[in-house]
Each structure stands twice: as C-alpha cells, then as structure tokens.
C-alpha cells in the first residue's frame, strides 16, 4: 500500500500564544497530522508498501519533515511556493493536487490512500482534505479512526456524534484522521540519527489558477470577559430578587 501523509506546521499550543508573539512560537507538526502519520505507519507495517510525507512551506518546514521521517515515514517532500502563507484552503488543495502528480512520478508509484489530519490546530477549518479529494476526483471520508485494506480498496471506521460508521472505499482515496485510541510513537535515537541525514526532496509547483477564494481582512483577539457578579443573599428568594434587580438595572430584562 502506497500512502501519502499531508502535514502542516502550526504554533506549538503548549506555549503561551498571543497575536503579538505568534511568529516567535515554536512550530511543530499539527497534532491531527501526527495521528494520521501514526495510522499510516501502522498500515504500512501491517500490509507492506511505503509512507511518504509532504507539506507546503519554506525551508523552515524541513525540521518537521525530518521529525516525521523519524517516526514512520520513508520519504519526505517539501512543496515550495513563495506565496503559500497567503493561500486559503482551496488554493492549498490545488497546490497539493498538482504536487502529488510530481511526487508520484518521483516515487515511481501511484498513491493508494492519502491521509490528512481532520483539521489544523491553528485555524481549525477542516477543509483541505475534502477539497483535495475534490481536486483529485477521488472519494473521501472524514473523522476516520481506523483504516484496513479490503479487496479493491479500504475499509474505514468513521467516528460520528452518535457512534461509528464502517465504510468501504475504492482506492485511490483521501481520509481525514480523528484521534484514534492510541498515541503517536516516539522516535528512537537510531531513527533520529537516520532522519537527520535523510534527504528532503523539493517540489516546485506553479498553478496559475491557485488564487484564494477568500481573504483574511483582520486578525484580532476577542474582548476579555468581564468578571461575573456573585450573589450570596441569606435565602434563595433574596438571591433571586437581587439577581432580577441587577438585570433590570443593566436593562437586560
């Protein structure tokens, strides 16, 4: 099984992140993408094949790609585009779709399944995987927590608000990964050393109509909530009267 895992760099949410310091926060692999990579690595180990990891970015993304090589991926590709930071999810899906053809050519094999995290932890739109499937003209299932090969395709377990769906899909296909019931593996000293020496392949893609359909006009922090009012009268009735009086004074009744 030939697998591609698409990853994204995001600010490390274990640090204190504010709009005035976000550029200084350590960048890490998006959490849902680490689940996708772990699931892909387990599929490869159980069924053979290989795992390739790719991201759109600049040279700063090399560190994250090498960290992926240390925990299950065999090849890594950096998709370069100087304007990628300005792209929305539609444009990024077009860039990924164009790059996938070049990556398949370099690998000498078509991908059977493409793994994406269900969403990124910075903007949490959850759209790129679905739009990538649309660009490629293949099937997609979201919120997947398990993948197993079957004749002619794969069987996936999809988490929903009311339980699970088991869906069979023809390959090639795209799946977006929810957190499964296991955690990503840690790299070993040996795998870290090998990843440091590994070559990161570069792909340049020029897509004329990759212009974004949306544009961010402004980023700002929401106003801080005002402290609440504690009402501690002697009786419940007195507390209720006091609460009504406060709301009347504030003209919210």
C-alpha positions in Angstrom: 0.0 0.0 0.0 1.5 3.3 -1.1 0.5 6.1 1.4 0.9 9.9 1.4 0.5 11.9 4.6 0.0 15.6 4.2 1.2 17.6 7.2 1.1 21.3 8.3 3.3 23.4 10.5 1.4 25.1 13.4 2.4 27.0 16.5 3.0 24.7 19.5 -0.1 25.1 21.5 1.7 24.0 24.7 3.2 27.5 24.7 1.6 30.8 25.5 0.3 32.0 22.2 -0.9 35.6 21.5 -1.3 37.6 18.3 1.7 39.7 19.3 4.0 36.7 19.8 2.7 34.0 17.4 5.7 34.5 15.0 8.1 33.6 17.8 6.3 30.5 19.0 7.9 27.1 18.2 6.5 25.4 15.1 5.5 21.8 15.3 3.6 19.2 13.3 -0.1 19.7 13.6 -1.5 17.2 16.2 -4.1 15.6 14.0 -1.4 15.1 11.3 0.7 13.2 13.8 -2.2 10.8 14.3 -2.5 10.5 10.6 1.2 9.6 10.3 1.0 7.0 13.1 -2.1 5.4 11.5 -0.3 5.4 8.1 2.8 3.8 9.6 0.8 1.1 11.2 -1.0 0.4 7.9 2.4 0.1 6.2 3.8 -2.2 8.8 0.8 -4.5 8.7 0.4 -4.6 4.9 3.6 -3.5 3.3 4.3 -0.6 1.0 5.7 2.8 2.0 4.8 6.1 3.6 5.6 9.4 2.1 5.1 12.7 3.9 4.7 16.1 2.3 4.0 19.7 3.3 3.6 23.1 1.6 6.1 25.5 3.1 9.5 27.0 3.1 12.9 25.8 4.4 11.7 26.1 8.0 9.5 23.1 7.4 12.5 20.8 6.9 12.8 20.2 10.7 9.2 18.9 10.9 9.6 16.7 7.8 12.6 15.1 9.4 10.7 14.5 12.6 8.2 12.6 10.5 10.9 10.5 8.9 12.0 9.6 12.5 8.5 8.2 13.3 7.4 6.1 10.4 7.8 7.9 7.0 10.3 6.7 4.4 10.3 9.7 2.1 9.6 13.4 2.6 8.8 16.2 0.1 8.7 19.9 0.6 6.3 21.6 -1.7 7.7 25.1 -2.3 5.6 28.2 -3.2 6.7 31.6 -2.0 3.1 32.8 -1.6 1.8 29.8 0.3 1.1 31.7 3.5 -1.4 33.9 1.7 -3.4 30.9 0.3 -6.7 29.7 1.7 -7.7 26.0 1.9 -9.0 26.0 -1.7 -5.7 27.2 -3.1 -3.7 24.9 -0.9 -5.7 21.9 -2.1 -5.0 22.8 -5.7 -1.2 23.1 -4.9 -1.3 19.8 -3.2 -3.1 18.1 -6.0 -0.6 19.4 -8.6 2.3 18.4 -6.4 1.0 14.9 -5.8 1.4 14.0 -9.5 5.1 15.1 -9.4 5.7 13.2 -6.1 4.1 10.0 -7.6 6.4 10.4 -10.7 9.4 10.8 -8.4 8.4 7.7 -6.3 7.6 5.7 -9.4 4.2 4.6 -7.9 0.7 6.0 -7.5 -0.7 6.6 -4.0 -3.4 4.3 -2.9 -4.5 6.4 0.0 -3.8 10.0 1.2 -4.0 10.8 4.9 -4.7 14.2 6.2 -5.4 15.4 9.8 -9.1 16.2 10.2 -8.2 19.9 10.9 -5.3 22.1 11.8 -5.0 23.3 15.4 -4.3 26.9 14.3 -7.4 27.8 12.2 -9.4 24.5 12.6 -11.3 24.8 9.3 -11.2 21.1 8.5 -11.5 21.7 4.7 -8.2 20.9 2.9 -8.6 17.1 2.9 -12.1 17.3 1.5 -11.1 19.9 -1.2 -8.0 17.9 -2.1 -10.2 14.8 -2.8 -12.4 17.0 -5.0 -9.4 18.3 -6.9 -8.1 14.7 -7.4 -11.6 13.4 -8.3 -11.5 10.6 -5.6 -13.6 9.6 -2.7 -13.1 11.0 0.8 -14.2 10.0 4.4 -13.7 12.4 7.3 -13.1 11.8 11.1 -11.6 8.3 10.5 -10.2 6.4 13.4 -9.2 3.1 11.7 -8.2 2.0 8.2 -7.9 -1.6 6.9 -7.3 -2.8 3.4 -10.0 -4.9 1.7 -10.3 -6.3 -1.8 -10.3 -3.4 -4.2 -9.9 -0.7 -1.6 -10.0 0.0 2.1 -12.5 -0.2 5.0 -12.5 2.8 7.3 -14.1 3.4 10.7 -15.6 6.9 10.9 -16.4 8.5 14.3 -19.7 10.3 14.5 -21.6 12.1 17.3 -23.8 9.0 17.7 -21.3 6.2 17.2 -19.3 4.8 14.3 -19.8 4.1 10.6 -17.8 1.4 8.7 -17.4 2.5 5.1 -15.7 0.7 2.2 -13.9 2.9 -0.3 -12.2 2.3 -3.6 -8.6 3.4 -3.9 -7.2 5.9 -4.5 -9.0 7.9 -1.9 -8.5 10.5 0.8 -9.2 10.1 4.5 -9.0 12.8 7.3 -8.0 11.4 10.6 -9.6 12.0 14.0 -7.7 11.0 17.2 -7.6 7.2 17.4 -7.4 5.1 20.6 -3.6 5.2 20.6 -0.9 7.9 20.6 1.8 8.6 18.1 5.1 6.8 18.7 8.2 8.4 19.9 11.4 8.4 17.8 14.4 6.3 18.8 17.9 7.6 18.9 18.7 5.5 15.8 15.7 6.8 13.9 16.6 10.4 14.9 20.1 10.0 13.6 18.9 8.5 10.3 16.3 11.3 9.9 19.0 13.9 10.3 21.0 12.5 7.4 17.9 12.0 5.2 17.4 14.0 2.0 14.3 16.2 1.9 13.1 16.3 -1.7 11.8 19.5 -3.1 8.8 20.0 -5.4 8.0 23.3 -7.1 4.5 23.8 -8.4 3.1 26.6 -10.5 -0.7 26.6 -10.6 -2.0 29.6 -12.5 -5.5 29.5 -11.0 -4.5 28.7 -7.4 -5.7 32.1 -6.3 -7.6 32.0 -3.0 -11.4 32.4 -2.9 -11.3 34.1 0.5 -9.0 36.7 2.1 -8.3 37.3 5.8 -9.0 41.0 6.4 -8.1 41.2 10.0 -7.0 39.0 12.9 -7.8 40.2 16.4 -8.2 38.8 19.9 -11.8 38.7 21.3 -12.6 41.1 24.1 -11.9 39.8 27.5 -14.9 38.8 29.5 -15.8 41.0 32.5 -15.7 39.4 35.9 -19.1 38.0 37.0 -21.1 39.1 40.0 -21.5 36.8 43.0 -24.9 36.9 44.6 -24.9 35.5 48.1 -28.0 36.6 49.9 -29.3 34.9 53.0 -32.0 33.0 51.2 -32.7 31.7 47.7 -35.6 34.1 47.4 -33.5 37.1 48.3 -30.8 36.0 45.9 -33.4 35.7 43.1 -34.7 39.2 43.9 -31.2 40.6 43.9 -30.4 38.9 40.5 -33.6 40.3 38.9 -32.7 43.8 40.2 -29.2 43.6 38.8 -30.5 42.5 35.4 -33.2 45.3 35.4 -30.5 47.9 36.2 -28.4 46.6 33.3 -31.5 46.7 31.1 -31.3 43.1 30.0 -34.8 42.3 31.0 
